[in-house]
Amino acid sequence: MSRTPSRWARIWRGRRRRTPDRAVVPPSVKPWARSDELDGCPVPPKDQEWVERWMTWCVKEFGPEAVKRGTALPSSGLFPADFAGTPVQVEELVGRVCIVMGVDPGDVRVRYFDSADEAPDALRSGGRRHRAVGRYHKADGHAVIELDLREAGQPAVLTAIIAHELGHVRLLGEDRIQGLDVDHERLTDLVTVFLGMGFFTANAAYRFTKSVQGFSVLPLGDLTERMLTGTALDPTHHLGYLTERQFGYALACYCLLRGETDPPWSRLLEPGARAALRQGLRYLARP
C-alpha cells in the first residue's frame, strides 16, 4: 500500500482525523525511549502494509457492518465460570463463537481428538516437537472442526482455537480466497480480529509460563501450514500465526474502524499485545 497509516485512518473515518478527546497514554514510558519510537507504528513497514491491506480487504469482503458487532470478551458469556470442557459445554461454546463470527452453527460439526495418542514421530518437525490443537476440513457438505481434548479445560485458549478454525470456515469454506496471493493462515488470524474474536486470539499468541526465575513470557515456534499448533514441550505453547505486535496493530485498526480510541478491554490484553495496540492507536490518531 502506498497510503500512510494516517491517510488510511482518514479514509475509513470519512473525514480528516481529529485528535481524540481522550489521549491514549503509554502504559510505561522508559526514560531512554525516543518520542518517535513511542508515536511510531508498532510494527515494521512491511507488516504495517500487510495488516492495512488485508484489513481493507476484510471491509470489502465482509462488509463494513461486520466490524461493528460486539467484541467478544471473557465477560461476554461465551463460557460459564465453571467451564469444565464437557462435550456439551464445548459445543455450546462453538455455537456462541459461530454467532460472533457470522457462521451458521447448524453448518458446523465438532469432533475431538487427543494429541497424546498421536505417534511420537508425527509430532516432530525440524528437530522440535509439535502437536495439533485444532483442525478444519469439510465433510458431507458441512464444516468440521476438530479440537484437542487436552485443551478443553482452558476455555480462553480453547476459544482462540475455535475462532481460528471458524476463520477457516469463513475463508476456505466460503471460497473467499481462491486465487489470492496471500498466506491464508495469517489472514485467518486477521479475520478473527475483524470478526470480533481478536481479544482471545491475541492473548493466545503468547502465554505466561512459570520458570525457576518467576513468571515470564516466552515466544515459541511457528504453526504448521494446515493447522493451529502448539509445542508439546510443556509448560508453554505458542498459538497463532500473527505475532503479538501484529495482533496489537491489527486490533488498533479494528478499533479505528469501530470509532474506539481507548477500549476498556485493552487493559485485559497480555502486555505485548496491549502495548502494541495502544501505540498503534496513537499512531493512527496522528494528523
Secondary structure, DSSP 8 states (H G I E B T S, - for coil): --S-HHHHHHHHHTS-----SS----SS--TT--HHHHHS-SS-HHHHHHHHHHHHHHHHHH-TTGGGS----GGGSSS-TT----HHHHHHHHHHHHHHHT--GGGEEEEEE-GGGS-GGGGEETTEEEEEEEEEEEETTEEEEEEEGGGTT-HHHHHHHHHHHHHHIIIIITT-STT--S-HHHHHHHHHHHTT-HHHHHHHHS-EEEETTEEEE-------SSSEEEESSTT-----SS-HHHHHHHHHHHHHHHT-SS-GGGGGS-HHHHHHHHHHHHHHH--
